[in-house]
Amino acid sequence: MNKVCVYTCITGDYDSLKKLNYFDKKYDYICFTNNKNISSDFWNVIYISENLDNLTLARKIKILGHEELDKYDMTIWLDGAIQLRKPLSAFVKDCCDLKNYDMVGFNHRDRNCVYDEIDTCVYLSKETVENAKRLDNFLRKQKYPEYNGLIESTVLVRKNNNEVKKLMNLWFDMLIKFSRRDQLSFNYCLWKNPIKIQMLDMNVFDNDYFVHMGHSNSSFSKKYRVYFDEGHKYYNLFDGLYKFKNKYYYADFKVPFDCEKIELIVSPYDRVLLKQVETDLQYSMNCSSIANNKVFYGNENLIFPGDFKKGDKIKIKFELEVLDFDRFCKVYYENERLFQHEIESLLAMNKNTTDELNRILNSKGWKFLEKMRKLKK
């Protein structure tokens, strides 16, 4: 490859523009943005303006690129939240077989089926039920197979040739027609228009070359979702908006049918610190404890078991704090000290502590702390 461009796109104030840890002199670095407040001494900032919402504009630049990229032989797309652990040239040399492939991507770290990903996007409120149904129905009518792979499109390496451009055009068309969750449609497009693509089996968010730093936007969505029994697909759910009064958030809803479990997704998109919960119901928390507080990140939730009847009125009250990324890290450092203290106490008991230690070491909080320790390095 003669000319290579590394590029990203930040629209609105969803992310801050990060200076990468490594600079390769043989690569150009471009950030496309519609935010006039963004500037950089690392990136060449190019301002863009189109009659599109911020998310669609960012996806368009990611998938179709920009006329400024036409002069390059190869492009490397980086999500705005990605930071480098090694130079990009090392990643290209070590992992990318560009002699035999036109494109390099990453397999999804958790799933390999777009139908499962559609369900998950609905569960996490990242896509509407209506859009999910339309896309699911379309793919099944096309006889698109299950378990046919799933991309994690955070980092993309692409040659600038006609085969890749044809695939990218179809990909963006699918995004406009069905869902702006771009990884829901990529593998279908690849199935319809095959190209020579190398898919890497490593976690794009946490590996020897890249780490995901989290998005900057910490605004609270004020949305919550409730599932009844095991309704984690397109049914048995209720979407609501919190009511706010005297520093407390309230979730009020009625049970739509007899059931034995209610699951409240506290905050689908945000990092929040839950400080207090008041309800007459018994409940458990699928989250990480911080002293007397609870940290929720993404799809973690409150679970209420019981014998619920149709028409029962449920009222849940709590206080919470929205965390930016720095505050989020500090809270988890507190948790790290608590975990370490718990382990030391167990070891001092001189008993068979294998089961309890395994419980701690396999918990979500501890696994997240392992990632945080890597970030501190």
C-alpha positions as a Markdown table, in Angstrom:
| # | Residue | x | y | z |
|---|---|---|---|---|
| 1 | Met | 0.0 | 0.0 | 0.0 |
| 2 | Asn | 1.4 | 3.4 | -1.0 |
| 3 | Lys | -1.0 | 5.9 | 0.6 |
| 4 | Val | -2.8 | 5.0 | 3.8 |
| 5 | Cys | -5.3 | 7.2 | 5.8 |
| 6 | Val | -6.4 | 6.5 | 9.3 |
| 7 | Tyr | -9.8 | 8.3 | 9.9 |
| 8 | Thr | -12.6 | 8.7 | 12.4 |
| 9 | Cys | -15.8 | 10.7 | 12.6 |
| 10 | Ile | -17.2 | 12.6 | 15.5 |
| 11 | Thr | -20.6 | 14.3 | 15.2 |
| 12 | Gly | -22.3 | 16.4 | 17.8 |
| 13 | Asp | -20.8 | 16.0 | 21.2 |
| 14 | Tyr | -21.0 | 12.2 | 21.4 |
| 15 | Asp | -17.2 | 11.9 | 21.8 |
| 16 | Ser | -14.2 | 14.0 | 22.4 |
| 17 | Leu | -11.3 | 13.7 | 19.9 |
| 18 | Lys | -8.5 | 11.7 | 21.3 |
| 19 | Lys | -4.9 | 12.0 | 20.5 |
| 20 | Leu | -3.6 | 8.5 | 19.7 |
| 21 | Asn | -0.8 | 7.1 | 21.7 |
| 22 | Tyr | 1.3 | 6.3 | 18.6 |
| 23 | Phe | 1.9 | 8.3 | 15.4 |
| 24 | Asp | 3.0 | 6.5 | 12.2 |
| 25 | Lys | 4.7 | 9.0 | 9.9 |
| 26 | Lys | 3.7 | 7.0 | 6.8 |
| 27 | Tyr | 0.0 | 7.3 | 7.6 |
| 28 | Asp | -2.3 | 10.4 | 7.3 |
| 29 | Tyr | -4.8 | 11.0 | 10.1 |
| 30 | Ile | -8.1 | 12.7 | 9.4 |
| 31 | Cys | -11.1 | 13.4 | 11.7 |
| 32 | Phe | -14.4 | 14.3 | 10.0 |
| 33 | Thr | -16.7 | 16.3 | 12.2 |
| 34 | Asn | -19.6 | 18.7 | 12.1 |
| 35 | Asn | -18.6 | 20.1 | 15.5 |
| 36 | Lys | -16.8 | 23.4 | 15.0 |
| 37 | Asn | -15.4 | 23.3 | 18.6 |
| 38 | Ile | -13.2 | 20.3 | 17.7 |
| 39 | Ser | -9.6 | 21.0 | 16.8 |
| 40 | Ser | -6.4 | 18.9 | 17.1 |
| 41 | Asp | -2.7 | 19.1 | 16.6 |
| 42 | Phe | -2.6 | 15.3 | 15.9 |
| 43 | Trp | -5.5 | 14.9 | 13.5 |
| 44 | Asn | -6.3 | 16.8 | 10.3 |
| 45 | Val | -9.8 | 18.0 | 11.1 |
| 46 | Ile | -12.1 | 18.3 | 8.2 |
| 47 | Tyr | -15.5 | 19.9 | 8.8 |
| 48 | Ile | -18.5 | 18.4 | 7.1 |
| 49 | Ser | -22.1 | 19.5 | 6.8 |
| 50 | Glu | -25.0 | 17.4 | 5.4 |
| 51 | Asn | -28.8 | 17.3 | 6.0 |
| 52 | Leu | -28.5 | 14.2 | 8.1 |
| 53 | Asp | -28.9 | 13.6 | 11.9 |
| 54 | Asn | -25.6 | 13.1 | 13.8 |
| 55 | Leu | -25.8 | 9.3 | 14.0 |
| 56 | Thr | -26.6 | 8.8 | 10.3 |
| 57 | Leu | -23.9 | 11.2 | 9.2 |
| 58 | Ala | -21.3 | 9.4 | 11.3 |
| 59 | Arg | -22.4 | 6.1 | 9.9 |
| 60 | Lys | -22.2 | 7.5 | 6.3 |
| 61 | Ile | -18.6 | 8.7 | 6.8 |
| 62 | Lys | -17.7 | 5.4 | 8.4 |
| 63 | Ile | -19.1 | 3.2 | 5.6 |
| 64 | Leu | -18.9 | 5.3 | 2.5 |
| 65 | Gly | -16.0 | 7.5 | 3.5 |
| 66 | His | -15.5 | 11.0 | 2.0 |
| 67 | Glu | -14.2 | 12.4 | -1.3 |
| 68 | Glu | -11.0 | 13.3 | 0.6 |
| 69 | Leu | -10.3 | 9.6 | 1.0 |
| 70 | Asp | -10.4 | 8.8 | -2.7 |
| 71 | Lys | -6.7 | 9.6 | -3.1 |
| 72 | Tyr | -5.7 | 6.8 | -0.7 |
| 73 | Asp | -4.9 | 3.2 | -1.5 |
| 74 | Met | -6.1 | 2.0 | 1.8 |
| 75 | Thr | -8.1 | 3.4 | 4.8 |
| 76 | Ile | -8.2 | 2.4 | 8.4 |
| 77 | Trp | -11.4 | 3.3 | 10.3 |
| 78 | Leu | -11.2 | 3.8 | 14.1 |
| 79 | Asp | -14.1 | 4.4 | 16.3 |
| 80 | Gly | -13.8 | 7.6 | 18.3 |
| 81 | Ala | -13.5 | 5.8 | 21.6 |
| 82 | Ile | -10.5 | 3.6 | 20.5 |
| 83 | Gln | -7.0 | 4.1 | 21.8 |
| 84 | Leu | -3.8 | 2.3 | 20.7 |
| 85 | Arg | -1.6 | 0.0 | 22.7 |
| 86 | Lys | 0.8 | -0.4 | 19.8 |
| 87 | Pro | 1.4 | 1.5 | 16.6 |
| 88 | Leu | -1.2 | 0.9 | 13.9 |
| 89 | Ser | 1.6 | -0.2 | 11.5 |
| 90 | Ala | 2.4 | -3.1 | 13.9 |
| 91 | Phe | -1.3 | -4.2 | 13.8 |
| 92 | Val | -1.3 | -4.1 | 10.0 |
| 93 | Lys | 2.0 | -6.0 | 9.8 |
| 94 | Asp | 1.1 | -8.6 | 12.4 |
| 95 | Cys | -2.5 | -9.2 | 11.8 |
| 96 | Cys | -3.6 | -8.0 | 8.3 |
| 97 | Asp | -3.0 | -10.2 | 5.3 |
| 98 | Leu | -3.4 | -7.5 | 2.7 |
| 99 | Lys | -1.8 | -9.6 | -0.1 |
| 100 | Asn | -4.7 | -12.0 | -0.1 |
| 101 | Tyr | -7.6 | -9.9 | 1.2 |
| 102 | Asp | -9.3 | -6.6 | 0.3 |
| 103 | Met | -10.7 | -5.9 | 3.8 |
| 104 | Val | -10.0 | -6.8 | 7.4 |
| 105 | Gly | -12.5 | -6.8 | 10.2 |
| 106 | Phe | -13.2 | -8.3 | 13.6 |
| 107 | Asn | -15.6 | -11.0 | 14.5 |
| 108 | His | -18.1 | -10.1 | 17.3 |
| 109 | Arg | -16.7 | -11.0 | 20.7 |
| 110 | Asp | -20.0 | -12.6 | 22.0 |
| 111 | Arg | -22.2 | -13.6 | 19.1 |
| 112 | Asn | -22.0 | -15.0 | 15.5 |
| 113 | Cys | -25.6 | -14.7 | 14.4 |
| 114 | Val | -27.4 | -11.5 | 13.3 |
| 115 | Tyr | -30.7 | -12.8 | 14.5 |
| 116 | Asp | -29.3 | -13.0 | 18.0 |
| 117 | Glu | -27.9 | -9.6 | 17.7 |
| 118 | Ile | -31.2 | -8.2 | 16.6 |
| 119 | Asp | -32.8 | -9.6 | 19.7 |
| 120 | Thr | -30.0 | -8.2 | 21.8 |
| 121 | Cys | -30.3 | -4.7 | 20.3 |
| 122 | Val | -34.0 | -4.7 | 21.2 |
| 123 | Tyr | -33.3 | -6.0 | 24.7 |
| 124 | Leu | -30.7 | -3.2 | 25.3 |
| 125 | Ser | -33.1 | -0.5 | 23.7 |
| 126 | Lys | -30.5 | 0.1 | 21.0 |
| 127 | Glu | -33.2 | -0.5 | 18.3 |
| 128 | Thr | -36.9 | -0.2 | 18.2 |
| 129 | Val | -39.2 | -3.2 | 18.1 |
| 130 | Glu | -40.6 | -2.1 | 14.8 |
| 131 | Asn | -37.2 | -1.7 | 13.0 |
| 132 | Ala | -36.1 | -5.0 | 14.5 |
| 133 | Lys | -39.1 | -6.9 | 13.2 |
| 134 | Arg | -38.8 | -5.4 | 9.7 |
| 135 | Leu | -35.1 | -6.3 | 9.4 |
| 136 | Asp | -35.7 | -9.8 | 10.9 |
| 137 | Asn | -38.6 | -10.4 | 8.4 |
| 138 | Phe | -36.6 | -9.2 | 5.5 |
| 139 | Leu | -33.6 | -11.4 | 6.3 |
| 140 | Arg | -35.7 | -14.5 | 6.7 |
| 141 | Lys | -37.6 | -13.8 | 3.4 |
| 142 | Gln | -34.1 | -13.6 | 1.8 |
| 143 | Lys | -33.3 | -17.0 | 3.4 |
| 144 | Tyr | -30.3 | -15.5 | 5.0 |
| 145 | Pro | -28.8 | -18.3 | 7.2 |
| 146 | Glu | -28.5 | -18.2 | 11.0 |
| 147 | Tyr | -25.1 | -18.3 | 12.6 |
| 148 | Asn | -23.4 | -16.9 | 9.5 |
| 149 | Gly | -21.0 | -14.6 | 11.3 |
| 150 | Leu | -21.3 | -11.1 | 12.9 |
| 151 | Ile | -18.9 | -8.3 | 12.5 |
| 152 | Glu | -17.7 | -5.9 | 15.2 |
| 153 | Ser | -17.2 | -2.8 | 13.1 |
| 154 | Thr | -15.2 | -0.7 | 15.5 |
| 155 | Val | -12.0 | -1.0 | 13.5 |
| 156 | Leu | -12.1 | -1.6 | 9.7 |
| 157 | Val | -9.2 | -1.9 | 7.2 |
| 158 | Arg | -10.2 | -1.5 | 3.6 |
| 159 | Lys | -8.6 | -1.3 | 0.2 |
| 160 | Asn | -9.9 | 1.4 | -2.0 |
| 161 | Asn | -11.2 | -0.7 | -4.9 |
| 162 | Asn | -14.4 | -1.3 | -6.7 |
| 163 | Glu | -15.3 | -4.5 | -5.0 |
| 164 | Val | -15.1 | -2.9 | -1.6 |
| 165 | Lys | -17.0 | 0.2 | -2.7 |
| 166 | Lys | -19.9 | -2.0 | -4.1 |
| 167 | Leu | -20.2 | -3.7 | -0.7 |
| 168 | Met | -20.1 | -0.5 | 1.2 |
| 169 | Asn | -22.8 | 1.0 | -1.0 |
| 170 | Leu | -25.1 | -1.9 | -0.3 |
| 171 | Trp | -24.2 | -1.7 | 3.4 |
| 172 | Phe | -25.3 | 1.9 | 3.7 |
| 173 | Asp | -28.4 | 1.3 | 1.7 |
| 174 | Met | -29.4 | -1.4 | 4.2 |
| 175 | Leu | -28.7 | 1.0 | 7.1 |
| 176 | Ile | -31.0 | 3.6 | 5.6 |
| 177 | Lys | -33.8 | 1.1 | 4.9 |
| 178 | Phe | -33.8 | -0.9 | 8.1 |
| 179 | Ser | -31.5 | 0.0 | 11.0 |
| 180 | Arg | -28.7 | 2.4 | 11.9 |
| 181 | Arg | -27.1 | -0.3 | 13.9 |
| 182 | Asp | -24.7 | -1.0 | 11.1 |
| 183 | Gln | -23.4 | -4.4 | 12.2 |
| 184 | Leu | -26.9 | -5.8 | 11.9 |
| 185 | Ser | -26.7 | -5.6 | 8.1 |
| 186 | Phe | -23.0 | -6.0 | 7.2 |
| 187 | Asn | -22.8 | -9.8 | 7.1 |
| 188 | Tyr | -26.0 | -10.0 | 5.0 |
| 189 | Cys | -24.4 | -7.6 | 2.5 |
| 190 | Leu | -21.2 | -9.7 | 2.5 |
| 191 | Trp | -23.4 | -12.8 | 1.8 |
| 192 | Lys | -25.0 | -11.0 | -1.2 |
| 193 | Asn | -21.8 | -9.4 | -2.5 |
| 194 | Pro | -18.8 | -11.6 | -1.4 |
| 195 | Ile | -15.4 | -10.0 | -1.3 |
| 196 | Lys | -12.1 | -11.3 | 0.0 |
| 197 | Ile | -12.3 | -10.4 | 3.7 |
| 198 | Gln | -10.1 | -11.4 | 6.6 |
| 199 | Met | -12.1 | -11.7 | 9.9 |
| 200 | Leu | -9.9 | -11.6 | 13.0 |
| 201 | Asp | -10.8 | -13.7 | 16.1 |
| 202 | Met | -9.8 | -11.2 | 18.8 |
| 203 | Asn | -11.8 | -8.8 | 21.0 |
| 204 | Val | -11.6 | -5.5 | 19.2 |
| 205 | Phe | -12.3 | -3.7 | 22.5 |
| 206 | Asp | -9.5 | -5.2 | 24.4 |
| 207 | Asn | -6.4 | -6.8 | 22.8 |
| 208 | Asp | -2.7 | -6.2 | 22.3 |
| 209 | Tyr | -3.3 | -3.4 | 19.8 |
| 210 | Phe | -6.5 | -1.6 | 20.8 |
| 211 | Val | -8.5 | -0.7 | 23.8 |
| 212 | His | -12.0 | 0.9 | 24.0 |
| 213 | Met | -12.0 | 3.9 | 26.3 |
| 214 | Gly | -15.7 | 4.5 | 26.5 |
| 215 | His | -17.7 | 7.2 | 24.8 |
| 216 | Ser | -17.6 | 10.7 | 26.3 |
| 217 | Asn | -21.3 | 11.5 | 26.3 |
| 218 | Ser | -22.7 | 10.8 | 29.8 |
| 219 | Ser | -26.1 | 12.5 | 29.4 |
| 220 | Phe | -28.9 | 10.5 | 31.0 |
| 221 | Ser | -31.5 | 9.1 | 28.6 |
| 222 | Lys | -34.3 | 9.1 | 31.2 |
| 223 | Lys | -35.6 | 5.9 | 29.6 |
| 224 | Tyr | -36.2 | 2.6 | 31.2 |
| 225 | Arg | -37.4 | -0.7 | 30.0 |
| 226 | Val | -39.3 | -3.5 | 31.9 |
| 227 | Tyr | -39.5 | -7.1 | 30.9 |
| 228 | Phe | -42.1 | -9.5 | 32.3 |
| 229 | Asp | -41.2 | -13.2 | 32.8 |
| 230 | Glu | -38.7 | -14.1 | 30.0 |
| 231 | Gly | -39.9 | -11.7 | 27.4 |
| 232 | His | -36.5 | -10.6 | 26.0 |
| 233 | Lys | -37.5 | -10.4 | 22.4 |
| 234 | Tyr | -40.3 | -8.4 | 20.8 |
| 235 | Tyr | -43.0 | -9.0 | 23.3 |
| 236 | Asn | -43.7 | -8.8 | 27.1 |
| 237 | Leu | -42.0 | -5.5 | 27.5 |
| 238 | Phe | -42.9 | -1.9 | 28.6 |
| 239 | Asp | -40.9 | 1.2 | 27.7 |
| 240 | Gly | -41.3 | 4.2 | 30.0 |
| 241 | Leu | -39.8 | 7.5 | 30.9 |
| 242 | Tyr | -38.7 | 8.3 | 34.5 |
| 243 | Lys | -40.5 | 10.9 | 36.5 |
| 244 | Phe | -38.2 | 13.1 | 38.5 |
| 245 | Lys | -39.1 | 14.8 | 41.8 |
| 246 | Asn | -37.0 | 16.0 | 44.7 |
| 247 | Lys | -33.8 | 14.3 | 43.5 |
| 248 | Tyr | -35.5 | 11.0 | 43.0 |
| 249 | Tyr | -36.4 | 9.0 | 39.9 |
| 250 | Tyr | -39.6 | 7.1 | 39.7 |
| 251 | Ala | -40.6 | 4.2 | 37.5 |
| 252 | Asp | -44.3 | 3.6 | 37.6 |
| 253 | Phe | -46.1 | 0.9 | 35.5 |
| 254 | Lys | -48.8 | -1.8 | 35.6 |
| 255 | Val | -48.3 | -5.5 | 35.2 |
| 256 | Pro | -49.9 | -6.5 | 31.8 |
| 257 | Phe | -50.5 | -10.2 | 32.7 |
| 258 | Asp | -49.9 | -12.7 | 35.5 |
| 259 | Cys | -46.1 | -13.3 | 35.8 |
| 260 | Glu | -43.4 | -14.5 | 38.2 |
| 261 | Lys | -40.6 | -12.1 | 37.4 |
| 262 | Ile | -40.1 | -8.4 | 36.6 |
| 263 | Glu | -36.8 | -7.1 | 35.2 |
| 264 | Leu | -36.1 | -3.4 | 35.1 |
| 265 | Ile | -33.3 | -2.2 | 32.8 |
| 266 | Val | -32.3 | 0.9 | 34.8 |
| 267 | Ser | -30.5 | 2.7 | 32.0 |
| 268 | Pro | -29.8 | 1.1 | 28.6 |
| 269 | Tyr | -27.1 | 3.6 | 27.4 |
| 270 | Asp | -25.6 | 5.3 | 30.5 |
| 271 | Arg | -23.1 | 4.7 | 33.2 |
| 272 | Val | -25.0 | 5.4 | 36.4 |
| 273 | Leu | -24.4 | 5.1 | 40.1 |
| 274 | Leu | -27.6 | 3.9 | 41.9 |
| 275 | Lys | -27.5 | 5.3 | 45.4 |
| 276 | Gln | -30.7 | 4.2 | 46.9 |
| 277 | Val | -33.7 | 2.0 | 46.0 |
| 278 | Glu | -37.1 | 2.2 | 47.7 |
| 279 | Thr | -39.8 | -0.3 | 46.9 |
| 280 | Asp | -42.1 | -2.7 | 48.7 |
| 281 | Leu | -40.9 | -5.6 | 46.6 |
| 282 | Gln | -38.0 | -8.0 | 47.2 |
| 283 | Tyr | -35.3 | -7.6 | 44.5 |
| 284 | Ser | -31.8 | -8.6 | 43.5 |
| 285 | Met | -29.3 | -6.5 | 41.5 |
| 286 | Asn | -27.4 | -7.7 | 38.4 |
| 287 | Cys | -24.6 | -5.1 | 38.9 |
| 288 | Ser | -21.5 | -4.3 | 40.8 |
| 289 | Ser | -21.7 | -3.1 | 44.4 |
| 290 | Ile | -19.7 | -0.1 | 45.6 |
| 291 | Ala | -20.0 | 0.0 | 49.3 |
| 292 | Asn | -23.7 | 0.8 | 49.8 |
| 293 | Asn | -24.1 | 1.9 | 46.2 |
| 294 | Lys | -24.6 | 0.1 | 42.9 |
| 295 | Val | -23.0 | 0.8 | 39.6 |
| 296 | Phe | -25.0 | 0.1 | 36.5 |
| 297 | Tyr | -23.4 | 0.0 | 33.0 |
| 298 | Gly | -25.5 | -0.7 | 29.9 |
| 299 | Asn | -27.8 | -3.7 | 30.3 |
| 300 | Glu | -27.5 | -4.4 | 34.0 |
| 301 | Asn | -30.7 | -4.4 | 35.9 |
| 302 | Leu | -33.0 | -4.9 | 38.9 |
| 303 | Ile | -34.8 | -8.2 | 39.2 |
| 304 | Phe | -38.0 | -8.6 | 41.1 |
| 305 | Pro | -39.3 | -12.2 | 41.7 |
| 306 | Gly | -42.8 | -12.7 | 42.9 |
| 307 | Asp | -46.4 | -13.7 | 42.2 |
| 308 | Phe | -47.5 | -10.7 | 40.2 |
| 309 | Lys | -51.1 | -10.3 | 38.9 |
| 310 | Lys | -52.4 | -8.5 | 35.9 |
| 311 | Gly | -53.1 | -4.9 | 36.8 |
| 312 | Asp | -50.7 | -4.7 | 39.8 |
| 313 | Lys | -49.3 | -1.2 | 40.1 |
| 314 | Ile | -45.5 | -1.2 | 40.5 |
| 315 | Lys | -43.7 | 1.8 | 41.9 |
| 316 | Ile | -39.9 | 2.0 | 42.1 |
| 317 | Lys | -38.0 | 5.0 | 43.5 |
| 318 | Phe | -34.3 | 5.6 | 43.6 |
| 319 | Glu | -31.6 | 8.2 | 43.5 |
| 320 | Leu | -28.8 | 8.0 | 40.9 |
| 321 | Glu | -25.8 | 9.8 | 39.6 |
| 322 | Val | -24.7 | 9.8 | 36.0 |
| 323 | Leu | -21.0 | 9.1 | 35.7 |
| 324 | Asp | -18.5 | 10.4 | 33.2 |
| 325 | Phe | -15.7 | 8.1 | 32.2 |
| 326 | Asp | -13.2 | 9.5 | 34.8 |
| 327 | Arg | -15.7 | 9.3 | 37.6 |
| 328 | Phe | -16.6 | 5.8 | 36.4 |
| 329 | Cys | -13.0 | 4.7 | 36.7 |
| 330 | Lys | -12.6 | 6.2 | 40.2 |
| 331 | Val | -15.7 | 4.3 | 41.4 |
| 332 | Tyr | -14.3 | 1.1 | 40.1 |
| 333 | Tyr | -11.0 | 1.7 | 41.8 |
| 334 | Glu | -12.9 | 1.9 | 45.0 |
| 335 | Asn | -14.5 | -1.5 | 44.1 |
| 336 | Glu | -11.0 | -2.9 | 43.4 |
| 337 | Arg | -9.9 | -2.2 | 47.0 |
| 338 | Leu | -13.1 | -3.8 | 48.3 |
| 339 | Phe | -12.5 | -6.9 | 46.3 |
| 340 | Gln | -8.9 | -7.2 | 47.3 |
| 341 | His | -9.9 | -6.8 | 51.0 |
| 342 | Glu | -12.5 | -9.5 | 50.6 |
| 343 | Ile | -10.0 | -11.9 | 49.1 |
| 344 | Glu | -7.4 | -11.2 | 51.8 |
| 345 | Ser | -10.1 | -11.8 | 54.5 |
| 346 | Leu | -11.0 | -15.1 | 53.0 |
| 347 | Leu | -7.4 | -16.3 | 52.7 |
| 348 | Ala | -6.8 | -15.3 | 56.4 |
| 349 | Met | -9.7 | -17.6 | 57.5 |
| 350 | Asn | -7.5 | -20.6 | 56.7 |
| 351 | Lys | -10.6 | -22.4 | 55.2 |
| 352 | Asn | -11.5 | -24.0 | 51.9 |
| 353 | Thr | -12.4 | -20.8 | 50.1 |
| 354 | Thr | -12.3 | -22.0 | 46.5 |
| 355 | Asp | -16.0 | -21.6 | 45.9 |
| 356 | Glu | -16.2 | -18.1 | 47.3 |
| 357 | Leu | -13.0 | -17.0 | 45.5 |
| 358 | Asn | -14.4 | -18.3 | 42.2 |
| 359 | Arg | -17.6 | -16.3 | 42.9 |
| 360 | Ile | -15.6 | -13.1 | 43.2 |
| 361 | Leu | -13.1 | -13.7 | 40.4 |
| 362 | Asn | -15.9 | -14.7 | 38.0 |
| 363 | Ser | -18.1 | -11.7 | 38.9 |
| 364 | Lys | -18.8 | -8.9 | 36.4 |
| 365 | Gly | -17.2 | -6.4 | 38.6 |
| 366 | Trp | -13.9 | -8.2 | 38.8 |
| 367 | Lys | -13.7 | -8.9 | 35.1 |
| 368 | Phe | -14.3 | -5.2 | 34.4 |
| 369 | Leu | -11.6 | -4.4 | 36.9 |
| 370 | Glu | -9.1 | -6.5 | 34.9 |
| 371 | Lys | -9.8 | -4.3 | 31.9 |
| 372 | Met | -9.4 | -1.2 | 34.1 |
| 373 | Arg | -6.0 | -2.4 | 35.3 |
| 374 | Lys | -4.9 | -2.7 | 31.7 |
| 375 | Leu | -6.0 | 0.9 | 31.0 |
| 376 | Lys | -4.0 | 2.1 | 34.0 |
| 377 | Lys | -0.9 | 0.6 | 32.5 |
